[in-house]
Amino acid sequence: MTTCRQCGATSEGCEGLFEQLLALDHSRRPPWGPLHGLAVACFFLQHPAHPLAPRGNNERAWAFLHAYLAGGQRALDVATRAARAAGSNRQVRSRAEEVPVPERPAPTIFATTIADVAVDGTFPACGYEERVRRWAKDIVAAWTSDPNRGAGLP
């Protein structure tokens, strides 16, 4: 077991879990496929140094989290379609982006990580959506809390 320097998870490795989650996401089967954009957004907001993470631009990920938390799957689908229509290099504008990304260094401790979502490393279907929702909520809480107090609500 190791402790991730980016998210604080104690696991066999966040990178391996992310690759496993992507394989499930790309199957396009529920419950994983429909939450692909949200899961990737969560991972990148916790792992901004990942080679595939957008550099210095968390607006799309932030918009996906807020869209889903405000309006569930339907709102996430709208945000995903808007992102695809806008292309990968343009900023997506949606009602969810009315909440700006906090201008601060990325937190390094989170109440929920990819290891928690993976449960036993397999991302079981039972309860997956609830675990991803908690992941998204806890990321928002960590990003919006006082950075001098650690993760959680202010």
C-alpha positions in Angstrom: 0.0 0.0 0.0 1.1 3.5 -0.8 -0.3 7.0 0.0 -1.0 9.1 -3.0 0.7 12.5 -2.8 -2.0 14.2 -4.8 -5.2 12.9 -3.1 -4.1 11.2 0.1 -5.6 7.8 -0.8 -4.0 4.7 0.7 -4.2 2.1 -2.1 -2.3 0.0 -4.5 -2.1 3.1 -6.7 -4.5 5.7 -8.1 -3.1 5.4 -11.6 -4.0 1.7 -11.9 -7.4 2.3 -10.4 -8.0 5.1 -12.9 -7.1 2.8 -15.8 -9.4 0.1 -14.5 -12.2 2.7 -14.2 -11.6 3.9 -17.7 -12.0 0.4 -19.1 -15.3 0.1 -17.3 -16.4 3.6 -18.5 -15.6 2.8 -22.1 -17.7 -0.3 -22.0 -20.6 2.2 -22.1 -22.6 0.0 -19.8 -24.4 1.4 -16.8 -23.6 2.3 -14.1 -20.0 3.2 -15.3 -20.5 4.5 -18.9 -23.0 7.2 -18.2 -20.8 8.7 -15.5 -17.6 8.7 -17.5 -17.2 12.5 -17.8 -17.9 12.9 -14.1 -15.5 10.2 -13.0 -12.7 11.6 -15.2 -13.5 15.1 -13.9 -13.3 13.9 -10.3 -10.0 12.1 -10.9 -8.3 15.1 -12.6 -9.4 17.5 -9.9 -7.7 15.2 -7.4 -4.7 14.4 -9.6 -3.9 17.6 -11.5 -0.3 16.4 -12.2 -1.6 13.3 -14.1 -0.2 13.4 -17.7 -3.7 13.5 -19.2 -5.1 16.2 -16.8 -5.7 19.6 -18.4 -3.0 22.0 -17.4 -4.2 25.1 -15.5 -7.8 24.7 -16.7 -10.3 23.0 -14.4 -13.4 24.8 -15.7 -14.8 21.8 -17.6 -14.2 19.3 -14.8 -15.7 21.8 -12.3 -18.7 22.4 -14.5 -19.3 18.6 -14.8 -19.3 18.2 -11.0 -21.6 21.1 -10.4 -24.0 20.1 -13.3 -24.3 16.6 -11.9 -24.7 17.7 -8.3 -27.3 20.2 -9.2 -29.3 18.2 -11.8 -28.2 14.6 -11.8 -27.6 12.5 -14.9 -29.7 14.6 -17.2 -27.7 17.8 -16.4 -24.4 15.8 -16.8 -25.5 14.6 -20.2 -26.3 18.2 -21.3 -22.9 19.4 -20.0 -21.1 16.5 -21.8 -22.9 17.3 -25.1 -22.0 20.9 -24.8 -18.3 20.0 -24.1 -18.2 17.8 -27.2 -19.8 20.4 -29.3 -17.4 23.0 -28.1 -14.4 20.9 -28.9 -11.5 20.0 -26.5 -9.8 23.4 -26.7 -12.7 25.7 -26.0 -14.2 26.5 -22.7 -17.7 25.1 -22.0 -20.2 27.6 -20.7 -23.1 26.3 -18.7 -25.3 27.3 -15.8 -23.0 25.0 -13.7 -20.1 27.3 -14.4 -21.8 30.2 -12.5 -19.7 28.7 -9.6 -16.1 29.6 -10.5 -13.3 27.2 -9.9 -11.6 28.3 -6.6 -8.2 30.1 -7.3 -6.0 28.2 -5.0 -3.5 25.3 -5.0 -5.1 21.9 -5.4 -6.0 20.2 -2.1 -4.0 17.1 -1.3 -6.4 15.5 1.2 -9.9 14.5 0.3 -12.7 12.7 2.3 -13.4 10.4 -0.7 -10.9 9.2 -3.4 -10.9 6.9 -6.3 -9.9 4.1 -3.8 -13.1 4.6 -2.0 -15.1 4.5 -5.2 -13.3 1.3 -6.2 -14.3 -0.3 -2.9 -12.3 -3.6 -3.3 -10.5 -2.5 -6.4 -13.3 -3.6 -8.8 -15.7 -0.6 -8.8 -18.7 -2.8 -8.0 -21.9 -1.8 -9.8 -24.0 -1.9 -6.6 -23.8 1.6 -5.1 -21.5 2.9 -7.7 -23.5 6.0 -8.5 -23.9 6.9 -4.9 -20.1 6.5 -4.3 -19.4 8.8 -7.4 -21.9 11.4 -6.1 -20.1 11.4 -2.7 -16.7 11.7 -4.5 -17.9 14.7 -6.4 -19.5 16.4 -3.3 -16.3 15.8 -1.3 -14.1 17.2 -4.0 -16.2 20.4 -4.1 -16.0 20.6 -0.3 -12.2 20.2 -0.3 -11.7 22.8 -3.1 -14.0 25.3 -1.4 -12.8 24.9 2.2 -10.2 27.1 3.8 -6.9 25.6 2.4 -5.2 26.2 5.7 -7.8 23.9 7.4 -7.5 20.9 5.1 -10.4 19.1 3.4 -14.0 19.4 4.4 -16.6 22.1 4.8 -15.5 25.5 6.2 
